[in-house]
Amino acid sequence: MSPVICLLEGDGIGREVIPAARRVLEVLCPDLSFVQAEAGWETFQREGTALPERTVDAVAHADATLFGAVSSPLGPAEGYRSPIVDLRRRFDLYANLRPVASQPVADSRTGIDMLIVRENSEGLYSGIERRDAERAVTERVITRSGSERIVRRAMDLAMERRQHVTVVHKANVLRATCGLFREAALAVAQEYPRVRVDELLVDAAAMRLITAPESFDVLVTTNLFGDILSDEAVALVGGLGLAPSGNIGESVAVFEPVHGSAPDIAGKGIANPVAAFGAAAMLLAHIGRPHDASVLRTAMARVLESGARTPDLGGDATTDEVTEATLGAMEELI
C-alpha cells in the first residue's frame, strides 16, 4: 500500500504553504496518497473544538501528518485548546526535532549544522496550573522515564551525525527537576561510548549559540528551554520562514513549519513555503524515503541560491513562484 499523508492546513498562511508542500510531494512521490483534515481556531469557531475527533482519527491512521499553522484567540475562549499541543498529548509525541543549518541567504551565518532535540511532553508545558487573584503557579514536571527516552532519541540521532551531544539544563538552580533530567541524561550517555557528551547550563548554551553555533551537533534539553533555544538558533540561519520541525512519538509523527499563522500576510500570496518544504523533507525521511528527502532539500537550496525569495527574505517572489521554482529544480534532480 502507498503511504498515506494527512494534511492539516489550519489557519492563516497554513492554508497557503501546506497546499504548496502537497504539490511538491505529489511531483516527487506520485505514489503518496493524501487525506485532508481540519484543525485550528476557525475550526473551533465553527464546531466548538479546535481538533475534531475525525481529525484525530485521520492522524492516527496516516503514516505521517503535515501540519500548517493555527491562530490563537486574542482573549479568553472557553473550551479552546491548541490543536498542536493537543496532538502532542493525545499521541505522546515526546520528541520535538528542530534541525538548524546554514542557508544560502544573506542573513545566514556559515558553518552551522545542528539538531535541537526538545522533550515535548512534560516540563513547564505540563498544563498543570492554578491561580488566584494574587498568585499563579505552573508545575514543572520532569520524570526519569521522560528524560531517559528523549536523551536516548538524541543519542541515536547523534550516532547518525557527528556523534556529539550537548545536554542543556539548569541543575545548579532547579536542583530537583533539572537535577533529575541531568542525572538521567548522563546515565543514558553511558550506553553510548562512541558519543562525545558534554553539558551546559541553559544560559551558557544560549550565549554559545550566538558566539559559536558551529560547535554544536545535537543539543538535548527540556521543553521550555528547547522551545526558546530553537527559536534563537533559527534566527542565525535566516529566520522562522526557513525552519521546519517534527513531533515524533512511537507510532505517530506530525511535521510542521515553525512559523505561525501570520494573519498580517495571510491571503496575500507572499507566505514563504520553504519551512513547509523542509517539514515535508523531514516527513519523507521519517517514512523511509531518504533519497526523496535529499532531492527536496537540494532543490530548496538551489532555489534560495537563485534568488527566488519571498519578502521575509528580502525578495519579491510569491508563494507560487517559489513553489514553481522548487518544482523546476526538483525536475532537474529526479
C-alpha positions as CSV (number, residue, x, y, z in Angstrom):
1,M,0.0,0.0,0.0
2,S,1.2,3.5,-0.7
3,P,1.9,5.8,2.3
4,V,-0.9,7.9,3.5
5,I,-0.2,11.5,4.4
6,C,-2.6,13.5,6.5
7,L,-2.7,17.3,5.7
8,L,-3.8,19.8,8.3
9,E,-3.7,23.3,6.8
10,G,-5.1,25.0,9.9
11,D,-5.4,28.8,9.8
12,G,-3.8,31.8,8.1
13,I,-0.8,31.0,5.9
14,G,-1.1,27.3,6.8
15,R,-3.7,27.3,4.0
16,E,-1.1,28.5,1.6
17,V,2.0,26.7,2.5
18,I,0.6,23.2,3.0
19,P,-1.1,23.1,-0.5
20,A,2.3,24.2,-1.8
21,A,4.0,21.4,0.0
22,R,1.5,19.0,-1.3
23,R,2.3,20.0,-4.9
24,V,5.9,19.3,-4.2
25,L,5.2,15.9,-2.7
26,E,2.9,14.9,-5.5
27,V,5.6,15.5,-8.1
28,L,8.4,14.0,-6.1
29,C,6.5,11.0,-4.8
30,P,3.5,10.3,-7.0
31,D,2.6,7.1,-5.1
32,L,1.7,9.0,-2.0
33,S,-1.9,9.4,-1.1
34,F,-3.4,12.3,0.9
35,V,-6.2,12.8,3.3
36,Q,-7.3,16.3,4.3
37,A,-8.5,17.1,7.8
38,E,-9.4,20.2,9.8
39,A,-7.9,21.8,12.9
40,G,-7.4,25.3,14.3
41,W,-9.1,28.4,15.5
42,E,-11.6,28.7,12.6
43,T,-12.5,25.1,13.1
44,F,-13.1,25.9,16.8
45,Q,-15.4,28.8,15.9
46,R,-17.4,26.6,13.6
47,E,-17.5,23.4,15.6
48,G,-16.7,24.2,19.2
49,T,-13.5,22.2,19.1
50,A,-10.1,23.0,17.5
51,L,-9.3,19.3,17.0
52,P,-12.4,17.3,15.9
53,E,-12.3,13.6,16.6
54,R,-12.4,12.8,12.9
55,T,-9.1,14.7,12.6
56,V,-7.6,12.7,15.5
57,D,-8.7,9.5,13.7
58,A,-7.2,10.7,10.4
59,V,-3.8,11.5,12.1
60,A,-3.9,8.1,13.9
61,H,-4.4,6.2,10.6
62,A,-1.9,8.1,8.5
63,D,1.7,7.2,8.0
64,A,2.6,10.8,8.9
65,T,1.0,14.2,9.2
66,L,1.9,17.6,7.7
67,F,0.6,20.4,9.8
68,G,0.4,24.1,8.8
69,A,-0.3,26.7,11.5
70,V,-3.0,27.8,13.8
71,S,-4.2,31.2,15.0
72,S,-4.8,31.7,18.7
73,P,-7.8,33.6,20.2
74,L,-7.0,37.1,21.3
75,G,-8.8,36.7,24.6
76,P,-10.3,34.0,26.7
77,A,-12.1,31.3,24.8
78,E,-13.7,28.7,26.9
79,G,-13.0,25.2,25.7
80,Y,-10.3,26.2,23.3
81,R,-7.1,24.1,23.3
82,S,-4.2,24.4,20.9
83,P,-4.6,21.6,18.4
84,I,-0.9,21.0,18.0
85,V,-0.4,20.8,21.8
86,D,-3.5,18.5,21.9
87,L,-2.0,16.2,19.3
88,R,1.3,16.1,21.2
89,R,-0.6,14.9,24.3
90,R,-3.0,12.5,22.7
91,F,-0.3,10.7,20.7
92,D,2.6,11.2,23.2
93,L,4.7,12.9,20.6
94,Y,7.5,13.2,23.1
95,A,10.4,14.3,20.8
96,N,10.4,17.7,19.1
97,L,13.2,17.8,16.4
98,R,14.4,21.1,15.1
99,P,17.2,20.9,12.5
100,V,19.2,24.2,12.2
101,A,21.6,24.5,9.3
102,S,23.2,27.4,7.4
103,Q,21.2,28.5,4.4
104,P,22.2,30.3,1.1
105,V,20.7,33.6,2.2
106,A,22.3,36.8,3.2
107,D,21.2,36.7,6.9
108,S,22.6,33.2,7.5
109,R,25.8,32.5,9.3
110,T,28.1,29.8,7.8
111,G,29.2,26.5,9.3
112,I,26.1,25.8,11.3
113,D,24.6,22.2,11.3
114,M,22.9,21.3,14.5
115,L,19.8,19.4,15.7
116,I,17.9,20.5,18.7
117,V,16.1,17.7,20.4
118,R,13.5,19.0,22.8
119,E,11.4,17.0,25.3
120,N,7.9,17.6,24.1
121,S,5.5,16.2,26.7
122,E,6.3,17.5,30.1
123,G,8.3,20.2,31.8
124,L,6.7,23.6,32.2
125,Y,4.2,22.7,29.4
126,S,2.7,20.0,31.6
127,G,-0.6,22.1,31.7
128,I,-0.8,21.8,35.5
129,E,-1.6,25.3,36.6
130,R,-3.5,27.1,39.2
131,R,-4.0,30.8,40.2
132,D,-6.0,33.2,42.2
133,A,-6.1,37.0,42.1
134,E,-2.6,37.4,43.6
135,R,-0.6,34.2,42.8
136,A,-0.2,31.8,39.8
137,V,1.6,28.5,39.9
138,T,2.6,26.2,37.0
139,E,4.1,22.9,37.9
140,R,7.3,21.8,36.1
141,V,7.0,18.0,35.7
142,I,10.2,16.1,34.9
143,T,10.2,12.3,35.0
144,R,13.1,9.9,34.8
145,S,11.4,7.9,32.1
146,G,10.6,11.0,30.0
147,S,14.2,12.2,30.4
148,E,15.7,8.9,29.5
149,R,13.7,8.4,26.3
150,I,14.4,11.9,25.0
151,V,18.1,11.6,25.7
152,R,18.1,8.1,24.1
153,R,16.5,9.6,21.0
154,A,19.1,12.3,20.9
155,M,21.9,9.8,21.3
156,D,20.5,7.6,18.5
157,L,20.3,10.6,16.2
158,A,23.8,11.7,17.1
159,M,25.1,8.3,16.0
160,E,23.8,9.2,12.5
161,R,25.5,12.6,12.6
162,R,28.8,13.7,14.2
163,Q,28.5,11.7,17.5
164,H,28.4,14.7,19.8
165,V,25.6,15.5,22.2
166,T,25.3,18.6,24.5
167,V,22.9,18.2,27.4
168,V,21.4,21.5,28.4
169,H,19.9,22.1,31.8
170,K,19.8,24.5,34.8
171,A,20.6,22.0,37.5
172,N,22.6,24.5,39.6
173,V,19.3,26.3,40.4
174,L,16.5,23.9,39.5
175,R,18.1,21.2,41.6
176,A,15.1,18.8,41.7
177,T,13.7,18.9,38.2
178,C,16.8,19.7,36.1
179,G,18.8,17.6,38.6
180,L,16.7,14.6,37.7
181,F,17.0,15.4,33.9
182,R,20.8,15.7,34.1
183,E,21.1,12.6,36.2
184,A,19.0,10.6,33.7
185,A,20.8,12.0,30.7
186,L,24.3,11.2,32.0
187,A,23.2,7.7,32.9
188,V,21.8,7.1,29.3
189,A,25.1,8.5,27.9
190,Q,27.0,5.6,29.4
191,E,25.2,3.4,26.9
192,Y,26.8,5.2,24.0
193,P,30.6,5.1,24.4
194,R,31.1,6.4,20.9
195,V,29.2,9.6,21.5
196,R,31.0,12.6,23.0
197,V,28.8,14.1,25.7
198,D,29.1,17.5,27.3
199,E,26.7,19.6,29.3
200,L,25.9,23.3,29.5
201,L,23.7,25.5,31.7
202,V,21.0,26.9,29.6
203,D,22.2,30.5,29.9
204,A,25.7,29.4,28.8
205,A,24.2,27.4,25.9
206,A,22.2,30.5,24.8
207,M,25.4,32.5,24.8
208,R,27.3,29.9,22.8
209,L,24.5,29.6,20.3
210,I,25.4,33.3,19.5
211,T,29.1,33.1,19.8
212,A,30.0,29.7,18.5
213,P,26.9,27.9,16.9
214,E,29.2,25.9,14.7
215,S,30.4,24.0,17.7
216,F,27.1,22.2,18.3
217,D,26.0,18.9,16.8
218,V,23.0,17.6,18.8
219,L,21.5,19.5,21.8
220,V,19.0,17.8,24.0
221,T,17.0,19.6,26.6
222,T,13.7,20.1,28.4
223,N,10.5,21.5,26.9
224,L,10.7,25.3,27.6
225,F,14.4,25.5,27.2
226,G,14.2,23.7,23.9
227,D,11.4,26.0,22.7
228,I,13.4,29.1,23.4
229,L,16.8,27.9,22.2
230,S,15.5,26.5,18.9
231,D,13.8,29.8,18.0
232,E,17.0,31.6,18.9
233,A,19.1,29.3,16.8
234,V,17.0,29.7,13.6
235,A,17.5,33.4,13.8
236,L,21.1,32.6,12.9
237,V,20.2,30.9,9.6
238,G,17.5,33.0,8.0
239,G,14.6,33.0,10.4
240,L,11.4,31.2,11.0
241,G,10.4,31.2,7.3
242,L,13.0,28.5,6.8
243,A,12.5,26.5,9.9
244,P,10.9,23.0,9.9
245,S,10.2,20.7,12.9
246,G,8.9,17.3,13.7
247,N,6.9,16.0,16.6
248,I,7.7,12.3,17.0
249,G,6.1,9.5,19.0
250,E,6.3,5.8,19.0
251,S,3.8,5.3,16.2
252,V,2.6,8.8,15.1
253,A,4.6,11.7,13.7
254,V,3.5,15.3,12.9
255,F,5.7,17.6,10.9
256,E,5.2,21.4,10.7
257,P,6.8,24.6,9.8
258,V,7.8,26.5,12.9
259,H,6.2,29.9,11.8
260,G,2.8,30.8,13.0
261,S,-0.4,31.6,11.0
262,A,0.8,35.1,10.2
263,P,-2.6,36.8,9.8
264,D,-1.0,40.0,8.6
265,I,0.1,38.4,5.4
266,A,-2.5,35.6,5.1
267,G,-4.2,35.7,1.7
268,K,-1.7,37.9,0.0
269,G,0.2,35.1,-1.7
270,I,3.6,36.0,-0.2
271,A,4.0,33.4,2.5
272,N,7.3,31.6,2.5
273,P,6.7,27.9,1.7
274,V,10.3,26.8,2.4
275,A,9.7,25.9,6.0
276,A,6.8,23.7,4.9
277,F,9.0,22.1,2.3
278,G,11.6,21.4,4.9
279,A,8.9,19.8,7.1
280,A,7.9,17.7,4.1
281,A,11.5,16.6,3.7
282,M,11.6,15.6,7.3
283,L,8.4,13.7,6.8
284,L,9.9,11.9,3.8
285,A,12.9,10.8,5.7
286,H,10.7,9.6,8.5
287,I,8.6,7.3,6.2
288,G,11.7,5.8,4.7
289,R,12.3,8.0,1.7
290,P,15.7,9.5,2.5
291,H,16.6,9.9,-1.2
292,D,13.5,11.9,-1.9
293,A,14.1,14.0,1.2
294,S,17.6,14.7,-0.1
295,V,16.3,15.7,-3.5
296,L,13.8,18.1,-2.0
297,R,16.4,19.7,0.3
298,T,18.9,20.1,-2.6
299,A,16.1,21.7,-4.7
300,M,15.3,24.1,-1.9
301,A,18.9,25.2,-1.6
302,R,19.2,25.8,-5.3
303,V,16.1,28.0,-5.3
304,L,17.4,30.0,-2.4
305,E,20.7,30.4,-4.1
306,S,19.0,31.5,-7.3
307,G,17.3,34.4,-5.5
308,A,13.7,33.3,-5.8
309,R,12.8,34.5,-2.3
310,T,9.7,35.8,-0.6
311,P,9.6,39.2,1.1
312,D,10.6,37.9,4.5
313,L,14.0,37.0,3.0
314,G,14.3,40.4,1.2
315,G,12.8,39.2,-2.1
316,D,9.7,39.9,-4.1
317,A,8.6,36.3,-5.1
318,T,5.2,35.0,-4.3
319,T,4.4,31.7,-2.7
320,D,3.5,30.2,-6.1
321,E,6.7,31.5,-7.7
322,V,8.9,29.9,-5.1
323,T,6.9,26.7,-5.4
324,E,7.3,26.6,-9.2
325,A,11.0,27.3,-8.9
326,T,11.3,24.4,-6.4
327,L,9.4,22.1,-8.7
328,G,11.7,23.1,-11.6
329,A,14.8,22.4,-9.5
330,M,13.4,19.1,-8.5
331,E,12.8,18.0,-12.1
332,E,16.5,18.6,-12.8
333,L,17.4,16.3,-10.0
334,I,14.9,13.5,-10.4
